[in-house]
C-alpha cells in the first residue's frame, strides 16, 4: 500500500518547497516550542531567538516598580527566500528587496534557503548591503543562509529517540527533498549508522542491512559506528532488496546488477545475524553492499551517542574538492572529531 505523505508532492516549484519547509517548522512549534527555539538558533547560527511566552516573578521594571509577575514574548521576524537552483540561485536585488518586509521587531533575520549555500562573494555582498541599510535605517537585520541538508541535520539533532511522530514527519520531509532534487553532492555523502552488536559482522561481510521500510538519502559511503566512534568506512557498490526463501536468494530490487559475490555475502550474513544477534533479516530487508570497509577512528567528542543516523559531507569535512580512495579517506578521518 502506498504511504500517506505529510508533504505535498504535486510540484517542485519554490512556493511548494517553501510551504513544506514552513509546515515542518510549524509542526515542531506545535509539538514543543522550546524545540523550535533550539532548532532556529542552530540554523540561524546561534541567533538569540526566543520562542513563546516567558513567565517571571518579581522583576523590577524600568520605571522602578516591582510587579508580582509578568508574561512577556520577545518579537522576531524571519523573512525567507527560497531558490531551487543548485548554484548562484539568489539575485541580490530580489533578496535585499525583502528588507522592506521588516517592521519594529526585536530580532530580524533575512534567511536564504537553497540546495547549496551561495558563494562567499555573494554572501559578502549581501552582508555589506545590509550593513549599510542598517546604518541608514537604524535597524538590526541579520543575513543568514542555509540549505535543505542543514535544516534536516539541525532538525534531527534536536529530536530524541522517543519523538516518534516528529521523526516520521522528518523522514517524509527528507523523502520530499530527495524527490525534488534538493540534496546536492550525494557523491560526497557518508551515512553514519549504528552497529554496536554487528560491527564485526559488517566488517567481515562488507555490508550493512536495514528494513526496507526505513528510508534514507542518497549517499555514496557508509560509516559504521560503535562506542562513540565511526570504526569503518566503505564505498557502496550496490543496494539490494532480497529475501532468502528455502535457501534461495530472491532479488526483488537492486541499484545495479547483482554479482555472484554479492549474493553469497547476503546468503552468508542472514544466518549469522540470527545466530549472533537474534536478528531476522531473511525477509523485508535491503543490503548496502560495500566494496570494502576500511578501519578508521572518526571519534564523536560531542555529548551523547549517535541517535539513528547522521550524514557527513566528506568534501566539506576534509576540505578537498576531489575525494581520494576510500582507504585514504579512512586514514584522513582519523585526524578529525565530530
N, C-alpha and C positions, 0 to 999 in steps of 0.2 A: 504494500500500500504506500502511496506517495506521502511523504512527510508534509505536515502543515507548517508553513513558514510564518514567522513573525514579521518579516520584512518583505515588502512588495518587490517583484522582480519583472514588472511589465516593461520597464525601460531602464536604460543606463544613463539617462540624462542627468545633468548636475542637480536639478531640483529634486529628483527622486533620491539620489545619493545623499543630498543634504537632509532631506526629510527622514530617511532611515537612520542617519547618524544622530539627528536630534531626538528621534524616538529612542535610540539606545541610551542617550543621556537622560531623557525623561523617565524612562523605566527605572534607571538607577536611582534617580531622585525619589520616586515613589517608594522604592524598596528601602532606601536608607539615605537620608540627606547628607549624613556625615561621610558616607562612602563617596557620594558625588563630590563633596568638598575635597577629599583626598585625591580623587581621580583628576579633578580640574587642576589642582595645584601641581600635579605631576605633569600633565600635558602642557600646562601653561608655564613650565619652567619655574615652578615654586612661587608663582604669583600668589600673594596673600589673600586668596578669595575665601570669604566666609559665607556658607550656605545655611539658610534657616534662621530662626529666631534665637536670640541669646537672652537667657534669663539671669538677672543679677539682683543681689540684695545689698542694701545699704551702700550704694555707690554715690559719692559726692558729685553733685552737678557743677557745671562751670559757674553757676550763679551762687554757689556756696551751700545750697540746700542739700539735705541728705534724705531722699525719698526712701520709703521702706522697700520698694522693689521696682525694677524696671524690666521691660521687654523691648528689645531693640533688634533691628535687622539691617545689617550693612547693605548698601546698594552696590550692585555691579552690573555691567553690561558687556556681553561678549558678542561682537559682530563677526559672523563667519562668512568667508568667501571660499567657495569650492571650485576647484578646477580639476578636470579629469585628464588633461594632457600629462604625459609622463615627464616632460621637462619644459621649463620656461613657460608654464601654463598661465601664470598670472601676468596681467598687464598692470603696470604700476599706476596708470591713470585710473583704471577701474577700482583697484584696491584702495587707493588713497581717497577716492571719491566717497568711500564709506565712512570717512572721518566725520562727515556731516550727520551721521546717524546717531552720534553720541549726544547725551544731554548733560545733566548735572550729577551723574552717577559718581560714587566714591571711587570705584575701580572701573577702568575702561580698557578692554582688550580687543584688538583687531587680530582675528585669528584666520590665517590662511590654511586651507586643507587641500592636499593633493597627494597623488601616489608617491611622489618623491619631493623632498624639500627643494625650494627654489635655490638657485646658485647663491654663493656667498656675496657676489657682486650685487645681485638683485636685492638680497636682504639688507645689505648695507645702504643701498639707495633708498629703500623704503624707510629704514630707521632714521636716516638723515632727514628725509622729507617730514616724517612725523615729529622729529625733534624740533625742527623749525616751526612746524604747525603748533606744537605745544607751547613754544615761546611766545608766538603771536597771540594765541588764544588763552594763555594761562591755563592750559589743560594738562592732563597726565596720561594720555593714551599710550599704551604699550603694544608693540607688534610682536606676535608670536606665530611661527609656522609649525605645522605638524603634518603627519602622514596618517593614512588609514592603518598602516602597520603599527605606528606608535600608539595610536588610540587603542588598538586591540591589546597590545602589550601592557599598557598602563591599566586598562580595564581589568585585565587578567590578574595583575599584581595586587589589586585591592580586594579581590574575591577570595573567600576561604573555601575549603573543601566542601563545606555544608551549604554553600549558596547554589543549590542545585538549579533553581529556576533561572537565576541570573547567568549561570554557566550555559544553560541551554539557549538562552537568549543570545549570548555572545557567540556561541557556536554557529547560530544561524546568521548572525551579522558577518562572521568570518566567511561563511559559505557565500553570502551575497557579494561580499567584496571580491572573493575568488572568481565568481561567475562574471562580475563586472570588470574584471581585469585591473583591479586597483592595487595589486601587490606586484611591485617590480622586482627585478633582480632575484628571481627564485633560484637561479643557478648558484647564488652565493649563500643560500639559506641553509642553516643547520637546525634541525629539530632535536632538542634535548628531551629525552624520555627517561622515566624512572624504571629501573630494572634491578632493584636490590637483590631479589631472590634469583633472578635469571641471568645475572651478569656473566658467569662462566659459560652458560648455555649460549648466550648471544655471541660471545667471542668464539666459541667452538664451532657454531654452525653459520656464523656470519650472517645473521638475520635478526629481525625484530618482528613481533606479531602483535596485532591489535584486533578487537572485534570489528566486523565490517560496519557496524552501526556507528563507530567512532570516526568522525570526520577530522581532517587536518588540512592545512595549507600545503600547496605545492612546495617541495623542498628537494634539494639535491643530496644533502648529507644528513646522517643520523648520528647524534651523540648519545651514548648510553651512560646514564647517571646512577651513581650509588654512593651513599655515605658522603654527602656534601662535595661531590666531585664528579665531573664528566670523565669517565675512565677510558672511553674509546670513541673513535670517530670512523665512520665508514661512508663511502660514496654509494648511493643507491643505484643498483643496476636493473632492478625490476620490482614491481609491486604486484603481487599475485593473490587473488581471491580463489581459494581452492578448498575442497572438502576431501577428507580421506574416507572412502566408503569401501568396506570389506577389503582393505589393503591396497586399493587402487586410488590414486590421486586424481580427482575430477576438478580440472581447472575451469572456473566459471568466468574469470576475467583476469586480464593481465595487461600491464602497460606496454610490454614488448613480448615477442615470442618467448615461451618458457623453454629453457635448456634442460637437458637431462640432469646436469649437475644441480640446478635449482630444484628440480623435482625431488631428487634424492635427499637433499638437505631438509626439505619440508617434511618428507616422509619420515626421516630420522628424528626430527625435533618433536613431532607430535607425541609419540610415546614417552620420550624423555621428559617433556614438560609435565605430563601426567604423573610420572613416577617421582620426579624430583620435587615438584611444586604443587601437585594436585590440580593442575590446570587442564581443562578440557578444551582443546583447541582444534579438534578434528573437523569441526563444522563452524561455519559462520565466522571465519577469521581471514584476515588478509596478512600477507607476509611481505615485509620490506626486506628485500634481498640486497645485502651489501656486497660489493666486490671483495672487500676485506676490512675488518675492523682493526685499526691501528691503535695501540695503547697510548694514552695521554693522561695528563693530570691538569684539567682545567677546573680549578678549585672555586667553589662557591663560598665567598667570605661574608656575604650578606646574611642577615638573620633569617633563620628558619630553613627548612628543607625545600627542595623543588616540589611545587604543587602541580601535578598534572604534567604539562609540557611547557617548554619555553623555546622561542625561536631566536637565533642569533644570525645577524648578517655578517658573515665572515669577512667580506670586503671592508666593511666599516670597522669591525673589531680589530683586524690585523693591519688596517690602514694600507691596503695594497689594491691595485687595480685589476691584477690578474692573479688568480689563485694558483699556488704550486700544486704538487702532487698531494694526495691525501696523507701520505706518510709525513711529508714536510709540514702540512697543516697541523698534524698531531704534535709534532715537535714544537712548533711555534706557540700552540695553545698552552703549553707548559709555562710560558712566560707571563700569562695573563690570569687575572681573577675576575669574578663577577659577583 
